[in-house]
Every structure is written in structure tokens, then in C-alpha cells.
Amino acid sequence: MLWLKRLNFMETAKLEMELMKAFEAGEDLDAKLSAQAQIAGGGDAEEVWRLEVWTKMLTRIRKMQELMKDKPDPNA
């Protein structure tokens, strides 16, 4: 049923939100992806898919960080 999850944007969004929440909590995203890569190395298709989604999401997060670098803090 992994193929069905891959087609369901809500399942993908859940995985993206996991990484986004980790980012907001200040977790080390590179370490998180590295740990996930080791888990995915076991060959479990769902874990490989999670790594793929997180890798794409990390790229988006890095772009957001770059765009917000010189912006003033709106909460200050």
C-alpha cells in the first residue's frame, strides 16, 4: 500500500510537517536526516520514502532560512 501513500498528498504532508515541527523545535535537521538514512538503509520501503520526503523538505526549509536571513523578527 506504499504506492497509495505516495499518491496521497496528505500522507506526504504529514511527513513534511514532522520535519517542519522538528525545525521549529530547534532540532538538528542534518542529524535527523542522517539517522533516517541509516534506518532507511535497512531496506524498508516506507523508511526510504520518509527519507525522500524529508530530503525534499529540508531543501525547502533551507531556502526559507536563506530568504529570512536579513528580515527583521516580526515578533520582536
Secondary structure, DSSP 4 states (H G I P E B T S, - for coil): -HHHHHH-HHHHHHHHHHHHHHHHTT--HHHHHHHHHHHHTT--HHHHHHHHHHHHHHHHHHHHHHHHTTSPPTT-
